Each structure stands twice: as structure tokens, then as C-alpha cells.
Amino acid sequence: MRHKYIQHIAQVALAMALLGGTTSCEDFLNREPMSKLSPETYYTSAAQLEANLNDEYPNILPSYGQWDYGIYGADNDTDNQTDDYIHDRFTTDQWRVPHTEDNNWKFERIYRTNFFLSQVMPKFGTAMDGSQNTIGGTLADVKHYIGEMYFLRAYEYFKKLQLFGDFPIITEPLVDEAASLVEASKRQPRNEVARFIIEDLERAAEFMKDVDKATTRINRDVALLIKSRVALFEASWLKNFAGTAFVP
């Protein structure tokens, strides 16, 4: 009898060990890979927001981290300045339409800024005092980095305004579905694009007002400076093209 009891105890212990091993194995196999990031687990700290922004700086800001003229280079081959080479536009019959597609009509950076904001703003909430915020780190840093992304989206749109005038206004990351993409690609009047840019810059300044970052980062004063440039650019357009088909 005692032998059967001991045997029964051993069988129960073995079953429990096997069950525990199976559960542990399943838990391990169901874990997210450490090399894989997901929106649900990311964008939860100020440091993560900063890392995402650092990746966008050189892609959106002119000459950031590069040895070139930046925004000053935009005046090359105009009546303001020339480069160290002669552009084809000054040679008879040489200013031609390019045969290859350029990168101007691309929405990758706009998508990235929209994706960041679509993930971060629900975690921050609608209250500017941070009472709804669930992102780790100091509140001032979290707000500042949100402001930086609003600035970057505005700056990317300012480049599009200067290139195209009328341009689609997209504020959410779009799904890869033809009908919705075609609908979203409809160009909006340039004055509405300019207003959208200014609103983003005002929002950026509001979020960034509580902290001063190092001079290598965007700050509130930069947002207000670019806001004035956007307003001057659009006002000059409206004045110079008043009464033409460009300004209904």
C-alpha cells in the first residue's frame, strides 16, 4: 500500500513538472522578440520619443549634420548668388525636363511624422497640463519632443508649399489601400496649406515653451521664426499674384 502511495505521489509530481515546463515554454515562445519594436510597447518614454526625432532631423531639416549650404544653397543659380559651376538653364536649349522621377512628390516623411503623432498623442492625452499623460520622463521633456515633431511636420509641408503651392493635407498615417490613398491625394488650396503649417508651428511653440534644449535641437524660438517666414512667404505670393489665376 505504501509503495502504491509513493508511486502515486511520484506520478503527480512528474505531471506537475511536465505541466510547469510546458507552461514556461509556451510563455517563452509567446514573448515578443527583443529585436522587434511595436507601437504598443514603444513611444512610452521621453527617451524613445527623442530617439525617433533624432532619426528624422537629417531627413527633414536642410543641411543638418551635413557639410553644405542648407537653406542658403536654395539661392544658387538665382540673381542672389551662383555656384562654382554653370547651370544648364543658362545654356540655350539645355534647361530640360528631367527624365527620371525626383523625390519631391513623396510622402514618406509626412507619413513618419503622422505615425509618431498618432501613437504619441493618445498616450499624452488632450490636457496640456499633462494630467492624462502616460509617457515616462519629465512632463516638460515629453511635451518638448511632441512639439519638435509638430515642427518637423510643418517644415516638411513648408517645403511642399514652396515647390507645389496646392498640396494634399494629410494628418493621419494612411493604410495601403488604393481608393483611400487616391482620395487623400487631392490637392488642397495653397492658402489652406499655409494655414495648416502655421497652426502646426503654433502648436509646436505651445508644446515647447516650458523647456530650453541645447542649441543643436529645435526650440520654441525656432518654431516662431519659421512661422514668420511661412507667413511672409504666403503674404508675398498673395500680393505679387493678386488678380491672377494663381490667386482666385
N, C-alpha and C positions, 0 to 999 in steps of 0.2 A: 504494500500500500504506500509506504513511504517512498519507495522507488518510483512509483507512478506519479506521486505528487511532485517530486523533484523534476521528473521528466516533463510534467505539465508546465511547471514554472519556467523551465528552460525553453520550451516551445513559445510561451508567451513573451519572454524576454527577446527571443530571436525575432519574433514577429514585430515587436515594437521597434527593435533596432533596424529591421528592414524598412518599416514604415517611416521611421525618422530619417533614414538615409535617402529614401525616395523623395520625401518632402523637401529635404535640404537640397537635393539635386535639382528638383523642379524649381525651387526658389532661385537657385544659382543660374539655371538656364533661362529663366524668365526675366532676368535683370537686363536693363538697357546696357549695351556695350559702352564702356568708358570712353571709347574714341568717337562716339556718336553723340551729337548735341541735338536736343529737341526744344522747340519753343516752350513746351510745358516746364522744362527744367532749367531753361536759360532765361536771361533777362530778369533775374531775381536779385541782383545786387548791382550797386553802383559801379563796381569794378568791371562787371560784364558789359554794362552799357558803354563804359569808356572804351573797352576793347573793340566793340563793334564800331564805335565812332572813329577810332584811330585807323581802322581799315578803310573808312570812307574819305578821310581827309585828302589823301593823294589822288583819289579818283574824281573828286568834285572840285576841290579848290585849285585854282591855277597856280602852277609852279611850286606847290607845297612839297618840300623835300627834293626839289629838282633844281638843277642849275640852268635856269632860263629866265626870260624876261617876265613871265607871268602875264598879268593884265596889261603891262606896258608893251608887251610884244604884239598886242592886238592892233597897235597903231602902225605896225610895219607896213610898208608899201602904201601909205596914205600921204596926204600933204603935211602930216606932222613929222614923220620920220621914215627912214629907209633902212633896209637890212644890208648885210655885206654881199648880197647878190642881187641881180636884177630880175624882178619877177616877169613872167611871161606876159602878164597883162599889158606891159609897156612895149611889147613887140607886136607888130602888125600881124593880125590873124592868128595869134598864139594863145589868146585868152579863151580857152575852150571848156566845154562842159566835160567833167571827168568821166572816164569810162567805168570806174569802179565805185561801189557804194561807200559813202563816208559813214562816220559814226554819229552824225548829228541827230538822225531820226531814230534814236534808240531810247528805250525806257528802262534800261537795267538799273540805273542809279535811282530813278524815281521809284521803281518797284522796291528797291532795297530800303529807301527812306520810309516808304509807306509801310513796309513789312515791320520795320523797327517800331514805328509808332503804333501799329495795330496790335503789337504784342505788349508794348510797354504801357500805353495809356490805360488799358483796363486794369493793370496792376497798380497804377498810380491813382486812378480814380479821377473824379471831376472836381474835387475840392483842392484849391490852390494851397490851402494851409497844411496839406499832407495828411489830413485826418483819415483818409481812405487808402493811403499808400501802404503797399505790402512789399515794396522793393527794399532790400537791405542796404545799409550805408546811411550816411548823414543825409537828411532831407535836402539840404542845400545842394549837395553834390548830385543827387538824383534829379532834382529839378534842373540843375545846370545842364546836365547831359541831355535831358529831354529838349531843352532849349537849343542846344547845339544841333540836334537832328532837325528841328524845325528850320533852323538857319540853313543847313545844308540842302534841304528840300527847296527852300526859297531860292538859294543861289543857283541850283541846277535849273530851276524854272526861269530864272533871270537870263541864263544863257540861252534857253529856248526862245524866250521873248525877243531877245536881240537878233536871233537867227531867223525866226519864222513869223513873229507877230502873233497871229491867231494860233492857238495851240490847245490840245486836249488838256483839260484839268482833271487829274486823277488823284484821288486821295486815299484809295484802298488798294492793297495788293490784289490783282485780278487773277481769276482762275484761268487756266489754259483752255478756253472754250471760245470757238470762233465767233459766235453771234454776240456774246457779251464784249469781246475784245473789239469787234467792229463798231459796236455802239459806243464804247468808251473812247474810241479813237477819233470821234468827231471833234473838229477844232472849234474852240470857243473864241469869242471876240477878244482881241488883244487887250482892250481896256479891262475886261474881266480877269484876264490872266495877270495883269499888273496889280489889280486889287487883291487877287489871291496871294501873290508874292508879298505884298505889303502886309497883309493880315498874318502870314506866316512869320514875317520878321517881327511884327509887334508881339506875337505870341512868344517868339524866341526871346525877345528882350524881357518879357514878363517873367519867364521861367528862369532866366539867368541873372536876375537883378540882385539876388541875395548873396552872391559869392564872386570873388575875383580870382580867376585862374591865372596860371603862368601865361606870359605873353605869347607862347607858342600855341595857345588854344584860343578858340573863338570866345569872345566875351560879349557882354551886353552892348558896349560901345560900338563894336564891330557891326552888330545887328542894326543899330540905329544909323550907322554910317551908310551901310548898304541900302537901307530903307530910303535914305535921302537920294542916293544915286538912282534907285529904281524910279522914284517919283520924278526926279529931274529928267531921266531918260524918256519916260512916258509923256511928261508935260511938253518936252521939246518936240516929240513926234506929233502930238496933237496940235501944237502951234504951227509947226512947219508944214504939215499936211492938211491944215484946216481947209474945208471946202472941196477936197478931192475925194476920189472913190475910196482912198485908204481910210478916211475918217467919215463914216456915214453921218 
